[in-house]
Amino acid sequence: MHWVQASRPLAQANIAIPVLWGHAVASLAGALDPMRLLHAIVWGIECHLVIVFTNDYMDRHSDVPERTFLSGGSGVVVEDKIRPAALKRAAIVVFVAWGVHSVGLGLLAGIVPAAAWAAAGLLIGLYDLPPARLSHRGGGEWIQAAGVGIVLPLCSFALQRGRLDSFPWVLLFGTFMLGWASHLATALPDVVVDRLAGKQTVAVRLDERNTALAASGAVPCASAVAVIGLPEPGWFGVVLVLLGMVPLIEWVAAGRGRVDDADDDSFGRNRAAIVCAGSATVVWLLWTVSLYAAG
């Protein structure tokens, strides 16, 4: 059970939805192969495990025992459930297996899976590993947005279609914004701990008020891209627009524009995180369903 906790099953949604989205975009071009989808899902799981094991190992000195379900990391190290060395070995083993799988997938999609593995590995390194370690030094939000909003969808699409020449590139602006908004939102609950640990996360750098506003504004932008990219938006388009506006409406209704809320518990960090990250996830999921429906 400790390894299940370390794998952070709920966080797999951040990987699975982009993978399904890329598959859904591919469905617009014709029939789909379930086996290729299975490969994409497994590829996403491998990516996810490398991310969470590496992150837990690298944050072993800054994580704290006091946690909520929104806190970053699984907590297995600070709770003394898994030794750091075991997490390090697991990350290396899965990364190598992921690479072998990616090279093997060249039979289905040429160089794209291997290139996506290399790109994802580079992003993980920039995010968690020295000397860059942008999760601590600042800029990790751009790394996550690039990984979940660009690398994962492109790899999934290529695995289904075998190439990228027919991909609608403009849609990546929407997926990038959703990945960016999710990172900003989930940085809010840990801002106090991160500030004490000297981490320069986006919430520490911008303060909670501006971070919540940026995340709340990114979601409606992404939903607009989603509507524009649908062949026939219909009621899906209406719902996507309405869902996209939820975080911004909640931000205004909660009075987060007031300066006195910025450093106060009444700011409602957890509520802001749930609304922003939840809305981004639902928008991305509905966008995926609407693409399948259009295909």
Secondary structure, 3 states (H helix, E strand, C coil): CHHHHHHCHHHHHHHHHHHHHHHHHHHCCCCCCHHHHHHHHHHHHHHHHHHHHHHHHHCCCCCCCCCCCCCCCCCCCCCCCCCHHHHHHHHHHHHHHHHHHHHHCHHHHCCHHHHHHHHHHHHHHHHHCCCCCHHHHCCHHHHHHHHHHHHHHHHHHHHHHCCCCCCCHHHHHHHHHHHHHHHHHHHCCCHHHHHHHCCCCHHHHHCHHHHHHHHHHHHHHHHHHHHHHCCCCHHHHHHHHHHHHHHHHHHHHCCCCCHHHCCCHHHCHHHHHHHHHHHHHHHHHHHHHHHHHHC
